[in-house]
Structure formats: structure tokens, C-alpha cells
Amino acid sequence: MRKGGKSWLNLKWVERQPMKVKILVGVLILGFCLVGLRHLMKYDSGFPLFLASQFIHLSGIIILIFKLIKTKTCSGLSLKSQELTAIVMATRAYCSFELEEHGLTLLGSAIFLSTLWVIYMIRFKLKPTYSKELDSVPLYSLVVPPAILAVLIHPEIDHRLIRIIWPFSFYLAAVSVLPQLRLMQNAKMVEPFTAYYVFALGVARFLNCGSWIIHIYENGGRYLMFYGNWTKLWVLMVILSEFVHTFILADFCYYYLKSVMYQQLLLELSSPSYSLGRGKNI
């Protein structure tokens, strides 16, 4: 870190560039990260990355639990995002159990139960501090489209229930963070613990997206070559869902990293970009 709060990274140059250049820089960084992660792995698939993403997600929930216990307030947290996350993790834990993936079942159950505890605290123990008027995204607008999409586009597997709820969890996960981001924009500020949590979600999404890309690459794209048309479309939709989720969180993660480098707290959020508050350290 240089004197005067300057970062060794030339973030000013990035900010001055047109959106196309920013997207190109982001894609290049993403590509280099994926190549680096691939060479660091000793396995023939992206499973370790997926496992890492789940652990990071769990660490984000632990940060929220610490916030609720320490500050005795749930201000800045979206109840709707937590409820959507609980639905996603419940469906994934059930699918992992039915498919006898016991390790993933335990990890998914841990995230699910931790999320339920956060929901309980927001709904009951800390209800007076919940900003319901700022948590304004209708749940039906986020749940119904993924449900319809899961009925139309899903993998061709024997278990009929998993055939629907597994893709539903992927589609719903892609938009589950939107209420949290909308609440932060409505509030025009982000508290440190909430910022850490959302950043952890962004890192988890990047790793999860990378795991799918590496897995398909390592298998020579056979998911797209040897299955029926619906399954081909399902795999493409999963990748698209992961890209959408990562893209949604990428903007926040950029400004979070910028705030850390300048030792400042994110105070003001506006669309389409965020502005840094000054005078208060993280």
C-alpha cells in the first residue's frame, strides 16, 4: 500500500475505460484465474473447486452469524435472500442424499441449517431491526421463473423429482442474491460484515462457475456430445446460470476490493455502479 491510501493496482485506469474494455479485462482475468486453478489441481475434474465454493459459502454464513451475535441487529440483511438460499440448499442437500453423495449432503445441510438460524434471528429475535421496506423484491418474481424453467429444461435422469428440483436449485441460485443487492442499493450503504458476506458469495460463485467449466473441459465436452438434446440444453443452462450469478456479484466484488485497498468503508451504493464513502476505515 502506498502513501496517501494509494493502491499498487492502477484502479483509476480501469475506471476511466469504456465498459467494453472493462468487460474484456474482466474476461482476461477470469481466464487466467481458471488456467491457474486448473494447473494447481491434481484431480481430473472441477469437483475440488465446487467443494471449495461450498466451504466459502459456509464461511460467509458464519460471518453473518457472528454479525448477528455481536451487533444484535440484522440491519442491512435481506430476509428474502436468506429464504431463497434456504430453498436452494434444502433442494441440493436432498438431491445429494438421494444420489448418495454423503460429503455434499453434510456440507449442504450445514449451510441450510446455518441459513435457517439466520432466518430465525431476522424474523423473530431481531425483527425490530429488520428493514422490511428496503427488502422490496417480490419473492414470486424470483421463484416462479426458475420453477417453470426447471420443468421445461432439465437433465434426463431416472429420479423424476430430482430431475426437476435439481435444475430448479441452479436456476434459483442464480437470482437468490438479487434481494440482498437491491436492499443495499435502497439503503445506500453497506456495513462491513454484510460486505464480507456478499464478497464471500462472489468468490464462491466464481469457484463454482470455474468447476463446471473445468469439468466439461476435462471430459472433452462429452456432456454436450453424447446425450440427448434436452440434456445438452440443460448443461448450457447450468453454465449460463453460473455466469449470470457470477456477473451479478462481480460489480460489487470489484468495489469491495477497491474499498479494502483504499482502507475505506462502502457507504453509498447507486446503480449502475457504487461510490466509495470516505473517512471511515474497514
Secondary structure, DSSP 8 states (H G I E B T S, - for coil): --GGG--SS-HHHHHHS-HHHHHHHHHHHHHHHHHHHHHH--SSSSHHHHHHHHHHHHHHHHHHHHHHHHH---TT--HHHHHHHHHHHHHHHHHHHHTT-HHHHHHHHHHHHHHHHHHHIIIIITGGG--TTT----SHHHHHHHHHHHHHS----S-HHHHHHHHHHHHHHHHTTHHHHHHHHHHT---HHHHHHHHHHHHHHHHHHHHHHHHHHHTTTHHHHSS-HHHHHHHHHHHHHHHHHHHHHHHHHHHHHHHHHTT----EE-SSSEE---S---
